[in-house]
Amino acid sequence: MRLCRECGIELPATIRPNRLWCSEKCKQIYENQIRADRRPKYRAPRPASYSGLCCGTKGAIGELRVATDLLDKGYEVFRSVSPSAPCDLITLKDGEMLRIEVRTAHSYSSTGKITFPKKASDAGKQDHYAAVLPDQIVYMPSLA
């Protein structure tokens, strides 16, 4: 005995053996629910000013936000001119130089975990990551 995956009624024996729904309507309802369940529920809303902007522009905005934050913390900040440079920013404070890689990040609201893309080829090319979220900047590891 086979049952419709959406409404649970018994499927007639005349229906193809691999069919899972009693009607096209039940199939649509089931598939729409599956799509809704798979949508991410953890991402914080993006600022309205970011909508419609290309990735390069969003990245430049993130770099400038981090540069401003570091300047506010008393660092001297130098920005890379080349998009293929090994890091985005260089900072100086008290004679110590740090290489900062800026990444647009996402925060999981349920766990508070912050994630951002990392590449294996990036290893050793920066001293700190600056994870840029819509409402904050998190340095990993934290700055002294």
Buried (B, 14 or more C-beta within 10 A) or exposed (E): EBEBBBEEEEBEEEEEEEEBBBEEEBBEBBEEEEEEEEEEEEEEEBEEEBEEEEEEEBBBBBBEBBBEBBEEEEBEBEBBEEEEBEBBBBBEBEEEEBBBBBBBBBBBEEEEEBEBEEEEEBEEEBBBBBBBBBEEBBBBEEBE
